[in-house]
Amino acid sequence: MAVLDSLRDRIAGILGAQSPATGVAGAVIGVAVGGDRFALAHGCANLNTGQEFSTDTGWLLGSVTKVLTTTALLRLVDVGVVDLDAPARRYVPEFTLADADAAEAITVRMLLNHTNGIDADDLMPASVRGRDATRSYVSELAGFGCVFEPGAGVHYSNPGFVLAARIIENHTGLPYERAIQSELFDPCGMTDATAVQTQAFLRPTAIGAFSSGEPGKLRATSLFSLPESAAGAGATPIVTVDDMIAFGRMHLAGGLAPDGTRVLSERLVTRMRTPSADLGLPQAPPMGLGWWLVPIAGTTAAWHGGGSPGGTSSFCIVPEHDAVVVTFVSGPATALNDTLHTTVIEHLTGRRAALPFTPAPASADPDVAGEYAAFHRSVTTSVQDGDLLVRTTTPPYTADDDLDRILAAYGTPSSSTDIYTSVAPGLFLRQGADLRDTTGFYGRTSLLADLPAAPGRSRGLHTGLRFTPRTDRSTGT
């Protein structure tokens, strides 16, 4: 443990400087390197009750769940009942899209590496709960299309992982919350993990926090979690630091759980960390299966982040250093996740995290000005003095009154206007942002790229791991 003592002290200092005034209600971190480990917690886990954050407090995992869903699905690949390159419809016959040919072309692999292109990112059906929740989400996809031809790009895909969860349900005969328990939590030794929201009543569980509008104060979230229909994409699982360290150590051990149980074959553990899609953009790292493969501080981390109402989580393994790092932050200071992770990784490698691109003088291409749109999002851009003015709106979704309510409680603004400054040809950063912030996991996703057209994909904007296609004129395919 001595090797981690100085790191522990440094992390404790970072956490000790956090408060509601810095945008943090509470936070927790766990670090495991080889056989050594530590965990630290800080602040308040629940502003409504004053519950103190401790290292065994549970918290909503958010989209980090996608790595867990991937692992559970690959257990079915391991035993030969699912083929990664088979159409997803083979295993979810009820799945279709407004473009039936696109639905036929989407493979299981495309569900797990965000290349399916399904244009339903914010879809969050809330009317059905329990056993049929995932099924209700899949049924609604029949009215949606794709932002590019399947396989022609990378677009962050909540629906892809809901479909992956549906495959797991169809093959186990269990609803997702029970299937993930039996297929992953139990064999991994994740003893406190659950995908059942009501379990939060039975144990200390953190909730999120938002800015209150009053300087130095935060308010508790009014929405505990996103709907059950999106459980497989990250809506409902609750974990502790110990759970995630057990899961990470399983991956570092080639698929063996800490107690020696074989969870996944070494072949598929390696496949998850092998690039399967890469746009060559600094804000969208190469994609394995489930993992984003991020070059950072002289090594590569297999990473995923996750959001919940008023909270963010971050999780990575660093195979070269046999390390697991997991954090959760309650409050709007999401950058604290990056600060904690980068501090750990720089300590392990002895190198400073570098910018993921080479800055170069540039101005926005006048042709980038125009109209872009995807589900529940419209973007208008204009060029001013070489900078990019980006106006984004989320129009009311008349097909489901619950969606607007859920997204508002989640903290999604109905409109925003931002100025992006050119930092390299075709690459922009929001004005006022610190360039050094892009060295971290979340920070680099804030970069915006003017992505040219390619076969099967129109010209578009790429930021936040998401692609928004050009809509106001033909830009080629």
N, C-alpha and C positions, 0 to 999 in steps of 0.2 A: 504493500500500500504506500510505502514511502515515496515511490516514483510519482504518485498522484498527489502527494501532500501539497506541493506548491501550487498545483493546478486547482486543487480544492480551495485553497486560501484565496486564490485569484477570483474564482467563480463566486465565492462567498462575498467578496468585496463588490463585485458587480451587482449581485442580488441585493446587498445591503443598501445600495444607492437608489433602489427603486421605491416608488411610492405612487399613490394616486396622482400626485403632481407630475410625475413622469409618464403617466398613462398606464400604470401597472397596479391592479388590485392585488394580485398574487401570482406566484410563479413557482415552478418546480423543475428540477433537472436531475437526470440520472446519467452517470457515466460508468462504463465498464470497459476495462482494458485488460485483456487476458484474464487472469484470476483476480484482479483488483477492481474495486468499484467504490463509488460513493454516490450519495443522493443528498440534495439540499432543497429546502422549500422556504418560501418567503411570503409574507403578507397574508391577505385574507382570501379564503376560498369562496366565500359567499357573503356578499355585502348585505344581503337581507337578514342574515342571522349572526354575522360577525364571526363565523367559523374560521379558525386559523388554518392556513394551508400547511399540511404536513407531508412528509415523503410517502405516506401510504394513502393519501387522499386520491380518490378516483377523479377522472376528468374525461370529457368527450374527446375521442380520438380524431374525429373529423375524417378528412380524406386520406390520412395515413392508413385508414382501413383498406384502401385499395390494394396495398401490398399484402394485407392479410387475406382479402378475398382472392387475390391472384394465387397465393400459396395454397389456399383451400381448393381452388379449382384445379391447380396443377397436380394435386393428389389424385384427382380423377384421371388426369393424363397419365400419371405414373402407372395406374393399374389398367390402362388401355381402354377405358370407357369413353374418353373424350379425345378427339384429334384436334390439335391446335390449328391445323390448316383446313379443317372442315368448315362448311358454312355454319354460322351460329344457329340458323333456322333448323338444322338437323337436331339440335338439342332443345330448342325453344320454338316449336312449330307455330305457336301463336304470334311470334314476332313478325311484324311487317312495318313498312314505312309508306309514306305517300308515294315514294318512288319504289315500286316493288322490285325493280331490277337491282337497286342499291341494296335493299334488304337481303336479296339473294347473294350478293357479292361479299357481304361482310363475314369474315371468318372469326373464329374464336380468338385467334392471335390479335386481330384488329381490335377486339374488345379490350385487351389487356395492355396495348401499347398506344392507345389514343389515336389510332389512324383510321378509325371507322368513319369519322366525319359526321356522325349524327348531330343534327342541328336542334338540340333540345337541352342545352346546358343547364338552364335555370329551372327546368321542369321539376316540380315538387308536389305531386298529387297527395292530398291530405285526407280525402274523404274515406279511404279504406284503411283499416288498421288490422294488425294481427296476421293470420296465416296468408291472407290474400293480398297483402299490401304490395309486395313486389309484383305480383301478377297485374295489379291495377295500373302500376306504372308502365309495364310493358304494353298493356292494351292501349294506353294513350299515345304511344309512339306511332300508331298507325296514321296519325295526322301530321307527322313531321317529315322533313326531308333531310338533306345533307349539305354541308357547307363546301364539300368537294367530293369527287368520286372516291369511294372507299379505297384506302391505301395511298391516296395521292398527297397526303399532308399529315400534319399533327395538329389536333384540336382537342383540348382537354375534354374528357368525356365521362360525365357522370352516368349518362344512359348506358355506356358500354359496360360499366361495372354493375349496374342494376341487372343487365342481361347476364353477366357472369354469375351474379347471385342467383338468378333464375335457373341457370344451368345446374348449379349446386342443389337448389331446391328440387328440381325435377329428378335428379339422380339419387338423392338421399331420401326423398319423400318427406322431408322436414322443412318447416319454414326457416328462413335464413337465420334467425336468432338462435334456433336450436341446432341447425346444421353447423354453424361456425363454432358453436360450443363443442360439439362432438368431434368435428373434423380438425379443429385447430387449437382452440383454447385448452382443452383437456390434454391432448397429446403433447403440447408445448410446455405444459406446466404453468400456464397463465391463470393462476388460481383465483384471482379477483376479477378477471375480465368478464364482461357480459355485454350482450347486444339488446338486452331488455331494459327499456328506459325506467320502468318502475323499480328496478333494483336500486336506483339512486336513493330511494327512501330508506333503504336498509343499511346504508354505509355512508361514511363521509364522502361527499361528492362535490366538486367545484362547479360553479356556474360562471358564465361570462359577465363582462362589464363593458360599459360604453362611456364615452364622454358625457358629462351631465350638462354642459353648457356653463357651469359655474367653475371658475378657475380653481384648480387643485382638487377637484372632486370628481368622482365617477358615480355612475348609477348601475344597478344590477340589471341584467337582461330581463326582458319580459317574456322571452321565448327560450325554454330550456334547450330544445334540440329541434332539428329539422324533421320532417315527417318520416314515418317508418317505411314508406314505399322506397326511400332512397337509402335504406340501411346498408346495402351492399356497397354503396359508393361512399359511405361514411357518416350517415345521419345519426345513428344511435349507439354504436359501440362505446363502452366506458371501460377504461383501463387504469392501471397504476404504473408507476415507474418500474416496479419489479416485473410486471407482466411484459412490458415492452423490452426490458433487458433480456428476459427469458426468450422472447421471440427473436430478438437480434442475435443472441448467442447461438440459437438453433441454426440460423442462416450462416453464421461464421463457422459453425462446426460441420458444414456440408449437409445440413438437413437433419442432424441428430439433436434431439432435445437435451437439456441439461441432465436428465435422468437416463439418457441413452436410447430413448424411444426414437425410432426412425419416423420422422414426420414427412420428409420429402427426399427423393433421391438426389445424390450429389450432382447428377447430370442436369436435373431441372433447377437446382439451386444456382448452378453455373449459368444455365440458360437465362434465368431471370436477370443476371448481371451482365449479359452479353447484349451489346447494342442491336436493336432490331429496327430502329427508325431514327433518323437524324436529319434535321433541316439545316444544320450548319449555322444556327443562330446562337449567339451568346446567351440569350434569355430563355432558350428552349434546349436544354442539354440533351445529349443522346438518350433515347428511351430504350430500356430493356423490356422486361415484362413486369409490370407493376412498379419497378424502380425507375427514377430519373438518375442517370449516371453522371454525376457532377464533378468535373475537374476542379480541385480546390487545394491551394497551399501545397502543391507538389504531389498530390495523391488524387485518387478518385473515390468519392463517397457515393454509395447507393442511398438515395434520399427520397423522402416524400414529405410534403407538408399537409396540414389539414386545418380547416376552419370549422368553428361551431359558433352559435350566436354569442358574440362578445369574447370569443376565445380563439387561440391559435396553437396548434401543436406542430412540432418538427421532429423528425426521426431519421437517423441515418446509421449505417454501418460503414466502417472504414476497414475493408479486408486487409489491406497492407499493414495495418497496425493492430489488427484483432480487436477493434474498438466498436462500442455501441454508444450512441448519444441520443437522448430523448429529452424534449422540453415541452412544457405547456405554459402559456401565458394567458391570464385573465385580464382583459383590458385592451385598449386600442394600440398599445405600444408593441405591435407585432414584431418590430425590428429587434426586440430583445432576444427572440429566438435565434436570429442570425448571429447576434453578438456572442451569445453563449456557445453556439456550435462552432463558430469560427475560432473563438478563443481556445476551445478544446483541440480542434484539428491543428491549429498553428503550434500548440504545445507539443502535439505528437510528432509533427513533421519537422519542427524547427525552422519552418519557412513561413513567410507572410503570405496571406491570401492576396492574389493579384487580380487586377481587373480582368474580366472575361473577354475583353476585346481590346484592340489597340486604338486609342483615341486619335482622331485625325480631323483637321478642319473640313467642314462640310456645310452645305445648306440644303434645305429640303427641296427635292425635285418638285417643280410647280405642278407636275402631272399627278402628284399624290393627293392634291386637293380634289375632293369629291364626296360621294355618298357611299357608305358601307353599312351592311346590316346582317344580323343573324338573329336567331330567336330571342325575343324580348330585349333587343338592343339595336338602336339605330345610332350611327356615328356620322357626323359631318366634319370634314377637315378643310382647312384653308391654310394657305402659306402667307406668313407675315414677316417680312424682314429676315427671311431665311429660316424662321422657326415654324413649327406646326401647331396650329390652333385646333384642338380636338373637342368637339361638343358631342356628348354622349347622353342619350335619353333611353329610359326604359318605359315604354308606353304601357298603359293599363292592359292587362291580359283578360279580356272579356270572357274567355272560355272557362275561367276558374277564378272566382273572387278570392279564394284562399291564397293564391300564389302571390298577389300583390301584398297582402297582409303579412305573409311569411317573410318575403324578401325585405319589406320595410322593417320588420322586427329583427331581421338578420343584420341590418345596417346598410343594405344596398340603396344608394341614393337614386331618386327618380330622374335626376339629371345632374350633369357636371360639365364644367368647361375647364380645360387644362391647356397650358402652353408647354409644348415639348421642344427642347433645344437639340439641334443636331450635335452628336458626339462622334460620329463617324458616318461615312456614306451610307444612306438608307437606314440609319440607326439613331434613335432619339431617346432622351431622358427628360422626365418631367422637370420643368423649370423650378429651381430652388432645391432640388434633391442633391444629396451629396454623392459625387461619383464613386467614392469609396464604398458606399452602401451596396453597390452592384457586385462586390466581391462575395457576398453571402448568398445563401440558397434562395431566400425569398427576394432579396434585393435585386438580383439579376433578372427575375421575372418581370420587374417593373419597366425594363427597357421595352421600347416599341420599335418594331421593324416594318419598313415598307417592303413587303414580300412580293417579288415578281410572280407573274403567272408561270405555270408549269403544266405539263400534260395532266389533265383531269382536275386542274385547280386554277381559278381566276386569280388575278392580282388581289392583294388584300393586306390588312394590318394584322400583325402578330404581336400580342402582348399578354401578360398574365397567363401564358401557356395556351392562349386561345387565338383562333383565327377568325377574322371577320372579313368576308369577301366584299369586293367592290360590286356595287349594284347599279350605279348610274350610267354605265356604258359598258359595251363589250370590251373585255381586256384579254381575250384569248384563253385557250385551254391547253 
